[in-house]
């Protein structure tokens, strides 16, 4: 894995990153709750991930590993939560335009995350997507380590919401531990797992 090249994206790449993450996350139960219409799911979710990534690009970092055939093999979207996030201009109006009839479901997700987000200073790993054909090669771990090394050097903690128990086991290997409470639930019972990586 030593030949991997991790780089930060340019601003004009944000929509492509959003589309890649939407594709990588297509099978997640949370995505099925947010957009229950299969034919609409990938497009709506790509718009949502793009919207979120715009804020992360301004306050945080987005890193990718390029795929030799074009596009990205993996991407990680981080928010810097050592300080308050800036107000996103017309965020809710833009989200409603993206989500359409599914807007209330995205509202439920936002309320769930906001209510349960840690208040201590940290960096938030919002999305870690790996192209399905590239999974199992350690790309996600390499992206995490790249940021963790900087966080460790500066004594900063990290946080994420894992989407299933398999991911909980994966993130444990990178120093994340379940929080109390750990499981939080969307209205349909879909769980997220809150995990914290202490500052070193």
C-alpha positions in Angstrom: 0.0 0.0 0.0 3.0 2.3 0.1 2.5 3.4 -3.5 -0.9 4.9 -2.7 -1.2 8.6 -3.5 -3.6 10.5 -1.3 -4.5 14.1 -2.3 -6.9 16.8 -1.5 -9.5 17.6 -4.0 -10.0 20.8 -6.0 -13.2 22.7 -5.5 -14.5 21.8 -9.0 -14.3 18.1 -8.0 -16.9 18.3 -5.2 -19.8 17.1 -7.4 -17.8 14.1 -8.6 -16.9 13.2 -5.0 -20.6 13.4 -4.1 -21.5 11.1 -6.9 -18.8 8.6 -6.0 -19.9 8.5 -2.3 -23.6 8.1 -3.4 -22.6 5.1 -5.5 -20.4 3.6 -2.7 -23.2 4.0 -0.2 -26.1 2.8 -2.3 -26.7 -0.4 -0.3 -26.8 1.3 3.1 -30.0 1.0 5.1 -29.9 4.8 5.9 -29.9 5.7 2.2 -32.9 3.4 1.6 -34.7 5.2 4.4 -33.8 8.7 3.1 -34.8 7.9 -0.5 -37.1 4.9 -0.6 -37.6 5.1 -4.4 -34.8 3.1 -5.9 -34.8 5.0 -9.3 -34.3 8.3 -7.5 -31.9 7.2 -4.8 -28.4 7.6 -6.3 -29.2 11.1 -7.9 -30.7 12.5 -4.7 -28.0 11.1 -2.5 -25.3 12.5 -4.8 -26.9 15.9 -4.5 -26.9 15.6 -0.7 -23.3 14.4 -0.4 -22.2 17.2 -2.7 -24.0 19.8 -0.6 -22.4 18.4 2.6 -19.0 18.3 0.9 -19.2 22.0 0.0 -19.1 22.8 3.7 -16.3 20.3 4.4 -14.3 21.8 1.6 -14.4 25.2 3.3 -14.0 23.9 6.9 -12.3 20.6 6.9 -10.7 18.5 4.3 -11.7 16.1 1.5 -9.1 13.6 0.4 -9.2 11.0 -2.4 -7.3 8.2 -3.9 -7.6 8.3 -7.7 -8.6 5.2 -9.6 -6.4 4.3 -12.5 -9.4 4.0 -14.8 -10.6 7.5 -13.9 -12.7 8.9 -11.0 -11.9 7.9 -7.5 -11.1 4.6 -5.8 -11.9 6.1 -2.4 -12.8 9.4 -0.7 -13.0 10.7 2.8 -14.9 13.8 3.9 -13.9 15.5 7.2 -15.4 18.4 9.0 -13.2 20.5 11.4 -15.3 20.7 14.6 -12.7 22.3 16.7 -14.6 25.5 16.0 -18.3 26.1 15.0 -19.2 25.3 11.4 -20.0 28.4 9.3 -23.6 29.1 8.5 -24.3 27.4 5.1 -26.0 29.9 2.9 -29.6 28.8 2.0 -28.7 25.2 3.1 -32.2 24.1 3.8 -33.6 25.6 0.7 -31.0 23.8 -1.4 -31.6 20.6 0.5 -35.3 20.8 -0.2 -34.6 21.3 -3.9 -32.4 18.3 -3.9 -34.5 15.9 -1.8 -38.0 16.9 -3.1 -40.7 14.7 -1.6 -38.1 13.1 0.6 -37.1 16.3 2.3 -38.7 15.5 5.7 -36.6 12.3 5.9 -33.4 14.3 5.5 -34.7 16.7 8.2 -35.1 13.7 10.6 -31.5 12.7 9.8 -30.2 16.1 10.5 -32.1 16.4 13.8 -30.8 13.0 14.9 -27.2 13.9 14.2 -27.4 17.4 15.6 -29.0 16.2 18.9 -26.4 13.5 19.4 -23.2 15.2 18.2 -20.4 15.5 20.7 -19.6 19.0 22.0 -15.9 18.5 22.7 -13.5 19.8 20.0 -12.8 17.2 17.3 -12.7 16.4 13.7 -15.7 14.6 12.2 -15.3 11.8 9.6 -18.7 12.4 7.9 -18.2 10.1 4.9 -15.7 7.4 4.0 -16.6 5.9 0.6 -14.7 3.2 -1.3 -15.7 2.2 -4.8 -17.3 -1.3 -4.5 -14.7 -2.9 -6.8 -11.9 -1.6 -4.6 -13.2 -2.6 -1.2 -11.0 -4.8 1.0 -7.7 -3.3 -0.2 -7.1 -1.0 2.8 -8.0 2.3 1.0 -10.3 3.5 3.6 -7.8 2.8 6.3 -5.1 4.7 4.4 -7.4 7.7 4.1 -8.2 7.6 7.8 -4.5 7.2 8.9 -3.5 10.2 6.7 -5.7 12.5 8.8 -5.3 10.6 12.1 -1.5 11.2 11.9 -2.2 15.0 11.8 -4.8 14.9 14.5 -2.5 12.8 16.8 0.3 15.3 16.2 -1.9 18.1 17.4 -3.7 16.3 20.2 -7.2 16.3 18.5 -9.9 13.8 18.8 -12.1 12.3 16.0 -15.7 11.3 15.8 -17.9 9.4 13.3 -21.3 7.7 13.0 -20.8 4.1 11.8 -23.6 2.7 9.6 -23.5 -0.9 10.7 -21.8 -3.4 13.1 -19.3 -4.5 10.5 -18.1 -0.9 10.2 -18.0 -0.6 14.0 -15.4 -3.5 14.0 -13.4 -1.8 11.3 -13.3 1.5 13.0 -12.2 -0.1 16.3 -9.0 -1.1 14.5 -8.3 2.5 13.9 -8.8 3.6 17.5 -12.5 4.5 17.6 -14.5 3.3 20.6 -18.3 3.2 20.9 -19.8 6.1 22.8 -22.6 6.0 25.4 -25.2 5.9 24.1 -23.7 4.3 21.0 -26.8 3.5 18.9 -29.0 6.3 17.6 -32.0 5.6 15.4 -33.8 7.0 12.4 -37.6 6.9 12.6 -37.8 3.5 10.8 -35.4 1.9 13.3 -32.2 2.2 11.1 -29.3 2.5 13.5 -26.1 4.6 13.5 -23.3 3.9 15.9 -21.5 6.8 17.6 -17.8 6.3 17.9 -15.0 8.5 19.4 -11.3 8.4 18.9 -9.6 10.1 21.8 -6.8 12.6 21.3 -3.4 11.1 21.8 
